[in-house]
């Protein structure tokens, strides 16, 4: 990843919150499934490259049906962790 690639840093807490929002949505509880991240110039570590961004979680079924394609394969190390295996294009990227 080069320095010009936009960056957004999500902590485990951020990711867990998004997953909890997806679980709530699946149970019929109203949620925007969103967290808002703001750049904090007072802190040097983990600076995202945009001033503000909305990170929106979407249920797999909704996302892939709207994309009209199956989920793409992930790196094998993560793929084995998935409850629903990918059915799309094979992983061809670098190890991240």
N, C-alpha and C positions, 0 to 999 in steps of 0.2 A: 504494500500500500504506500503510495507516494504522499508527499506533503500536501498536494493539491486535492487529494480525495477528502470530501467532507467527512467529518467525524462526529459521532454522537456516542457518549459513554453512558452505559446503563449498568448500575450496580445489581447485584443479586437481589437486593431489596426492591429495586425498580422492576426487575423481571418477575419476581414473585408477586408483586402488586398487580402487574398486567395479567398474569395467569389467574390470580384470584378474581379479577374483574371478568375474565372469560368464563370462569366457573359460575360466577353470579349470573351472568348473562344466560348461560345454559340452563340455569334454574329458574329463569323468568324474572329475575330481579333486575330492575332498570339500572343501567350503568352506561356511561359513555365509552367504557373500555379504553380510556385515554389517560396518559400522564403528560404534563407539559414540562419541558426542560428549558431552562434559561441559562444563557452564558453568565458566568460569574467572574468578571475580570479581577476581582479581589483575590482569587485563588488561582495559582499557577497550574496545579495538577489537574489532569483530565478535563482540559478545556475543549468543549465542543466548538465546532467552527461556525455555527450559526447563532444568531442572537436568541431566537426562540424557535422551538419546534414542538409540534404535537406528535406524540408517539401513540398510535392507535392499534389496538389488538383486534383481530378479526377471527371468528371461528373458521377452522379449516374448510368446512363444507361450503360456507358462504364465499370465502376467498377464492377457492379453486373453481367453484362453479361459475363465479363471475369472470374469472380469467379464462374460462373454457379450456382448461388444460389440467392434467394431473399434477400432483406435487412432484417436484424434481428430487432426485436422489441427493442425499447429503454425503459428507465425508463418511466413510465406513465406520469410523470410531463413534460418530454421533448417530448414524443410521441404526445401529444395533440397539440404541436406547429408545427408539421410537416405538410407541404402541401400535401405530398403523404404519406399515412400511410404505416407502415411496413407490410410486408407479410410473414415474416420469423418466426424464433424461438422466443418464448415468453421471456420477460425479466426475468432473474432469479438472477441477481447480487445484490450487496449491493448498498445502496444509496450513490452516490458520488456527 
